[in-house]
Amino acid sequence: MIKVVLAENRKIMREGIRLILEKDEDLSVVGAAASLENALLLCEREKPDILLMNAELTEELQQDPESARMPHPATKTILLSNDHDDEKVTWGIRRGVTGSVCWEIDPVELVMTVKIVAMGLSVIQEHTLQNIVRSLNDHSESSICSGKAGIPIPLTKRETEVIREIKQGKDNREIARSLYLSEGTVKNTISSILKKLNLRTRVQLAIFAVEHDIGA
């Protein structure tokens, strides 16, 4: 059974999402809250597999960055966002958010997303990721010039090649085919990169690579 906590400030939306998720016998909504603070308290108590939250609630954390926290890494976070929430999604990804989908998502797709993320995979809808990468590219020069350029990042040639492929949105099978590697080698290489850079997901890695002009 996959346990889910909901964080949504609109009661009608909370109840609607609860009904959608609990129609699936593999999912159980163990708590729902109108604020992120209360949702995090529920996560501490219930230790859910998934925190499904409105991206707008990240503003609670952004307004007080020193005390900003997310659930324990064992709880995967999925953001429900609109087209204008890309900045919030980017902020969340930097702090370990594993998935992001639009409010317009089909109920069946939402259930599948929860299951996929619970398995340990990242789910970011393509247009959202494209918007994030485009935004980072637009600001990468000023970001790099502020001191990030020249910082040595200990990556091998193969790791840099894999990062380049990840930035293009390729999955492990496509990367393996492109670089003439086994999927196992690609998976191990990505794990090594994430460990070196102290990152948790390949989406975080893609954003980090854009900011630091890695794998250009």
C-alpha positions as CSV (number, residue, x, y, z in Angstrom):
1,M,0.0,0.0,0.0
2,I,1.3,3.4,-1.0
3,K,0.6,6.0,1.7
4,V,0.0,9.6,0.6
5,V,-0.3,12.9,2.4
6,L,-2.1,15.8,0.7
7,A,-1.1,19.5,1.0
8,E,-3.7,21.8,-0.6
9,N,-5.3,25.0,0.8
10,R,-8.6,24.5,-1.0
11,K,-10.9,22.0,0.7
12,I,-12.8,21.1,-2.4
13,M,-9.6,20.3,-4.2
14,R,-8.2,18.3,-1.2
15,E,-11.4,16.2,-1.1
16,G,-11.4,15.8,-4.9
17,I,-7.9,14.5,-5.0
18,R,-8.5,12.2,-2.1
19,L,-11.4,10.6,-3.9
20,I,-9.3,10.2,-7.1
21,L,-6.5,8.5,-5.3
22,E,-8.5,6.3,-3.0
23,K,-10.4,4.8,-5.9
24,D,-7.2,2.9,-6.5
25,E,-6.7,0.0,-4.1
26,D,-2.9,0.5,-4.0
27,L,-3.2,4.0,-2.6
28,S,-4.2,5.3,0.8
29,V,-4.5,9.0,1.8
30,V,-3.3,8.9,5.4
31,G,-3.7,12.7,5.9
32,A,-4.6,16.0,4.3
33,A,-3.7,19.6,5.4
34,A,-4.4,23.1,4.2
35,S,-0.9,24.3,4.9
36,L,2.5,22.9,4.1
37,E,3.5,23.3,7.8
38,N,0.7,21.0,8.9
39,A,1.4,18.6,6.0
40,L,5.0,18.3,7.1
41,L,3.8,17.5,10.7
42,L,1.6,14.8,9.2
43,C,4.6,13.4,7.3
44,E,6.6,13.2,10.5
45,R,3.8,11.3,12.1
46,E,2.5,9.1,9.3
47,K,5.8,8.6,7.4
48,P,4.0,8.5,4.0
49,D,5.6,7.4,0.7
50,I,4.3,10.4,-1.1
51,L,3.6,14.1,-0.3
52,L,1.3,15.5,-3.0
53,M,1.2,19.2,-2.7
54,N,0.1,22.4,-4.4
55,A,3.2,24.1,-5.8
56,E,1.9,27.5,-4.5
57,L,2.4,26.2,-0.9
58,T,6.2,26.4,-1.4
59,E,5.8,30.1,-0.9
60,E,5.5,29.3,2.8
61,L,9.1,28.0,2.7
62,Q,10.5,30.6,0.3
63,Q,9.4,33.4,2.6
64,D,11.5,32.0,5.4
65,P,14.4,30.2,3.7
66,E,16.4,29.7,6.9
67,S,13.7,27.5,8.3
68,A,12.8,25.9,5.0
69,R,12.5,22.2,5.1
70,M,11.1,19.4,3.1
71,P,10.0,15.9,4.2
72,H,12.5,13.2,5.0
73,P,14.0,11.8,1.7
74,A,12.1,8.6,2.3
75,T,8.9,10.6,1.5
76,K,8.9,11.6,-2.2
77,T,7.3,15.0,-3.0
78,I,5.1,15.7,-6.1
79,L,4.1,19.2,-6.9
80,L,0.8,20.1,-8.6
81,S,1.5,23.2,-10.6
82,N,0.3,25.7,-13.2
83,D,2.2,27.2,-16.2
84,H,3.1,30.2,-14.1
85,D,4.6,28.0,-11.3
86,D,7.9,27.1,-13.0
87,E,9.9,29.2,-10.5
88,K,8.3,27.4,-7.6
89,V,8.9,24.0,-9.3
90,T,12.5,24.9,-9.8
91,W,12.8,26.0,-6.1
92,G,11.3,22.7,-5.1
93,I,13.5,20.6,-7.3
94,R,16.6,22.2,-5.7
95,R,15.3,20.9,-2.4
96,G,14.6,17.3,-3.4
97,V,11.1,17.4,-5.1
98,T,10.8,14.3,-7.1
99,G,7.9,15.0,-9.4
100,S,5.8,17.8,-10.9
101,V,2.6,17.6,-12.9
102,C,0.1,20.2,-14.1
103,W,-3.3,20.6,-12.5
104,E,-4.8,19.6,-15.9
105,I,-3.5,16.1,-15.5
106,D,-5.9,13.2,-16.2
107,P,-7.0,11.4,-12.9
108,V,-5.6,8.1,-14.3
109,E,-2.3,9.8,-15.1
110,L,-2.2,11.3,-11.6
111,V,-2.6,7.9,-10.0
112,M,0.2,6.5,-12.3
113,T,2.5,9.4,-11.4
114,V,2.1,8.7,-7.7
115,K,2.9,5.0,-8.2
116,I,5.9,5.8,-10.4
117,V,7.4,8.3,-8.0
118,A,6.8,5.9,-5.1
119,M,9.0,3.4,-7.0
120,G,11.8,5.9,-6.9
121,L,11.6,7.5,-10.3
122,S,11.3,11.2,-11.2
123,V,8.4,12.5,-13.1
124,I,8.5,16.1,-14.6
125,Q,6.2,16.9,-17.4
126,E,8.1,17.7,-20.5
127,H,6.9,21.3,-21.1
128,T,7.6,22.2,-17.4
129,L,11.2,20.9,-17.7
130,Q,11.7,22.7,-21.0
131,N,10.5,26.0,-19.4
132,I,12.8,25.5,-16.4
133,V,15.9,24.7,-18.6
134,R,15.1,27.6,-20.9
135,S,14.8,30.0,-18.0
136,L,18.1,28.8,-16.6
137,N,19.8,29.1,-19.9
138,D,18.5,32.7,-20.2
139,H,20.2,33.5,-16.9
140,S,23.2,31.2,-16.9
141,E,25.8,33.8,-18.0
142,S,25.1,36.1,-15.0
143,S,24.8,33.1,-12.7
144,I,28.2,31.6,-13.8
145,C,29.9,35.0,-13.7
146,S,28.9,35.5,-10.1
147,G,31.5,33.0,-8.9
148,K,30.3,29.5,-10.1
149,A,32.7,29.5,-13.0
150,G,36.2,28.2,-12.1
151,I,34.9,26.0,-9.3
152,P,36.5,22.6,-10.0
153,I,33.9,19.9,-10.4
154,P,35.5,16.4,-10.3
155,L,33.8,14.7,-13.2
156,T,35.2,12.2,-15.7
157,K,34.8,12.4,-19.4
158,R,32.2,9.7,-19.4
159,E,30.3,11.4,-16.6
160,T,30.3,14.7,-18.5
161,E,29.0,12.9,-21.7
162,V,26.2,11.3,-19.6
163,I,25.3,14.7,-18.2
164,R,25.1,16.1,-21.7
165,E,22.6,13.4,-22.7
166,I,20.5,13.9,-19.5
167,K,20.3,17.7,-20.4
168,Q,18.7,16.6,-23.7
169,G,16.0,14.7,-21.8
170,K,17.1,11.2,-22.7
171,D,16.3,8.2,-20.5
172,N,18.9,5.5,-19.5
173,R,18.1,3.3,-22.6
174,E,18.6,6.2,-25.0
175,I,21.8,7.3,-23.3
176,A,23.2,3.8,-23.4
177,R,22.4,3.6,-27.2
178,S,23.9,7.0,-27.9
179,L,27.1,6.4,-25.9
180,Y,27.5,2.6,-26.7
181,L,27.2,1.6,-23.1
182,S,25.1,-0.8,-21.2
183,E,22.1,0.5,-19.3
184,G,23.7,-0.8,-16.1
185,T,26.8,1.3,-16.8
186,V,24.6,4.4,-17.4
187,K,22.7,3.8,-14.2
188,N,25.9,3.3,-12.1
189,T,27.5,6.4,-13.7
190,I,24.4,8.6,-12.9
191,S,24.5,7.3,-9.3
192,S,28.2,8.2,-9.1
193,I,27.5,11.7,-10.4
194,L,24.7,12.3,-8.0
195,K,26.8,11.2,-5.1
196,K,29.8,13.4,-6.2
197,L,27.6,16.5,-6.6
198,N,25.4,15.8,-3.5
199,L,22.2,15.7,-5.6
200,R,19.2,13.4,-5.3
201,T,17.5,13.3,-8.7
202,R,18.5,13.5,-12.4
203,V,16.2,16.6,-12.7
204,Q,18.3,18.3,-10.0
205,L,21.4,17.2,-12.0
206,A,20.0,18.7,-15.3
207,I,19.5,22.0,-13.6
208,F,22.9,21.9,-11.9
209,A,24.5,21.1,-15.3
210,V,22.8,24.1,-17.0
211,E,23.8,26.5,-14.2
212,H,27.4,25.3,-14.3
213,D,27.7,24.9,-18.1
214,I,28.5,21.2,-17.8
215,G,28.2,18.9,-20.8
216,A,27.6,21.8,-23.2
